[in-house]
Amino acid sequence: MAKEFQRRLLGALREKGSMSTQEIYSFFCDMNPKTVSWHLHNCLGEGLVVRTSHGSYSLSQSIPEVEERLSHIPMKSCLLYDFMDKSGFDFYMTGLDCMNGLGLEVASGYPVLFCCRTHDVKDVQMEVMRHLDLALTESDISMLTDENLKRRIQYVILGSNDFTLQKGGFAFIEKAFVDLYYAATRLEYPIPVGELPRILGLFDSNPYRFKRATKDRHVSQELDFLLNYNKDFIKAFATVL
């Protein structure tokens, strides 16, 4: 029900530009007004919709369309997106590819980070390696001990059980950051861990999506404090470590 509401509402807002509260109620005349209000509140909380003025709503401009996304990412990432889009597997791009062009410009030398359904990880890995190049999963840590093999890794596959954290095959910024953090701290993804706070500071995070992202990646205890951290405390704490 929630996904269908989102699909219909986002389609209507894309066509009309903006809608008043009354227009949204009329558009969903087949639903109880309280149910419409509840779903609309959730869409606001997830950052899919913004309130432009009192009683008026439009699409969030922070979520670009797929064509714009693809124009900013390296060819290697575009090839992966096209391959997965045709593969029949559910997936979404994550990490740096979801930040490219949105306040961050990323070179093409990084492995492509993407998610698929947790139960599909090994099947997806097999297909990617058969048709594209070497792919690492969370269960292949032993590959990282071989420097020659490690340098050849072009794709990193993470399992995910929450596909509400993406749109059009691209993770929301909050999920992209959490996955990048996980890859850098667990899978030796080639980005300095010290760069992660600077990257996070480039974006305004939606608390609802950030918490869902940390839950999906099982790093809630590590990262949820970032939503309300005190900069002076963190700096002081860092000097003790």
Salt bridges, closest charged atoms under 4 A:
GLU4 OE2 - ARG7 NH2 2.63
ASP30 OD2 - ARG8 NH1 3.39
GLU65 OE2 - ARG14 NE 3.75
GLU65 OE2 - LYS167 NZ 3.25
ASP82 OD2 - LYS86 NZ 3.25
ASP90 OD2 - ARG117 NE 3.08
ASP120 OD1 - HIS119 NE2 3.54
GLU127 OE2 - ARG130 NH1 3.01
GLU127 OE1 - HIS131 NE2 3.40
ASP140 OD1 - LYS122 NZ 3.17
ASP162 OD2 - ARG212 NE 2.89
GLU174 OE1 - ARG209 NE 2.98
ASP179 OD2 - LYS175 NZ 2.81
ASP179 OD1 - ARG217 NE 2.82
GLU188 OE1 - LYS150 NZ 2.51
GLU195 OE1 - ARG198 NE 2.94
ASP216 OD2 - LYS175 NZ 3.20
ASP216 OD2 - ARG217 NH2 3.91
GLU222 OE2 - ARG186 NH2 2.34
